[in-house]
Amino acid sequence: LYALEHNRRPRDLITPASLKNAAAAVTATAGSTNAVLHLLAIAREAGLSQTDFDIDQFDAISRATPVIAALKPGGRYMAPDMSAAGGTRLLVQRMQQAGLIVDA
């Protein structure tokens, strides 16, 4: 409700850092290649320039990010398996420990 009351929109929250973190998270979970297109579209809708976030940056992030939780469709495990192992909280902790999270 706070967001509605204060007219906060997704555009107010999307930053180059948030998109870089999303790219790293997708890679760390062996996520869908469609994420590239979706994150680029989100960047454009948020009014970010290509220098803020582009396909080359996504590529560099994906090359530097190891797969931590190999989820389907590209990996071996399903989302409930990740949840049972500690979920998103554990994934983010491991990503932070590896220096894969960009501070906003």
C-alpha positions in Angstrom: 0.0 0.0 0.0 2.9 2.3 0.7 3.9 2.2 -2.9 0.4 3.1 -4.1 0.0 5.9 -1.6 3.3 7.5 -2.5 2.9 6.9 -6.3 6.0 4.7 -6.4 6.3 2.9 -9.8 8.6 0.1 -11.0 10.4 2.8 -13.0 11.4 4.4 -9.6 13.0 1.1 -8.5 14.8 -0.1 -11.6 18.4 0.9 -11.6 21.5 -0.3 -13.6 22.6 -2.1 -10.4 19.3 -3.9 -10.0 19.4 -5.1 -13.5 23.0 -6.3 -13.1 22.0 -8.1 -10.0 19.1 -9.7 -11.8 21.4 -10.8 -14.6 23.7 -12.4 -12.1 20.8 -14.1 -10.3 19.5 -15.5 -13.6 22.9 -16.9 -14.4 23.5 -18.2 -10.9 20.3 -20.2 -11.2 20.9 -21.4 -14.8 17.8 -19.4 -15.7 16.1 -19.0 -19.1 17.9 -17.3 -21.9 14.7 -15.3 -22.4 15.8 -13.3 -19.3 18.2 -11.4 -21.6 15.4 -10.1 -23.6 13.2 -9.4 -20.6 15.9 -7.5 -18.7 16.8 -5.4 -21.8 13.1 -4.6 -22.2 12.7 -3.7 -18.6 15.8 -1.4 -18.9 14.3 0.4 -21.9 10.9 0.8 -20.2 12.6 2.2 -17.1 14.2 4.9 -19.3 17.7 3.6 -18.9 20.2 4.2 -21.7 22.3 1.5 -23.4 25.3 2.7 -21.5 23.4 1.9 -18.2 22.6 -1.8 -19.2 23.0 -3.6 -22.5 23.5 -7.0 -23.9 27.2 -6.8 -23.7 27.0 -6.1 -20.0 24.6 -9.0 -19.5 27.2 -11.2 -21.4 30.1 -10.1 -19.2 28.1 -10.7 -16.1 27.0 -14.1 -17.3 30.6 -15.1 -18.1 31.7 -14.0 -14.6 28.9 -15.7 -12.7 29.1 -19.4 -11.8 26.0 -21.5 -11.6 25.2 -21.9 -7.9 21.7 -23.4 -8.1 21.2 -25.3 -11.4 17.4 -24.9 -11.8 15.4 -26.1 -14.7 15.0 -25.6 -17.6 18.8 -25.3 -18.0 19.7 -27.2 -14.8 19.0 -30.3 -12.8 16.8 -29.0 -10.0 13.3 -27.5 -9.6 12.4 -24.4 -7.6 11.0 -26.5 -4.6 14.5 -28.0 -4.3 16.0 -24.6 -4.0 13.5 -23.6 -1.5 14.2 -26.7 0.6 17.9 -25.9 0.5 17.6 -22.4 1.8 15.8 -20.5 -1.0 16.5 -17.1 -2.4 18.1 -15.9 0.9 20.8 -18.5 0.7 21.3 -17.8 -3.0 21.8 -14.1 -2.4 24.2 -14.9 0.6 26.3 -17.1 -1.7 26.3 -14.5 -4.4 27.3 -11.8 -1.9 30.1 -14.0 -0.6 31.4 -14.4 -4.1 31.2 -10.7 -4.8 28.5 -11.1 -7.5 26.0 -8.5 -6.1 26.4 -4.9 -7.1 25.5 -2.4 -4.4 22.7 0.0 -5.4 
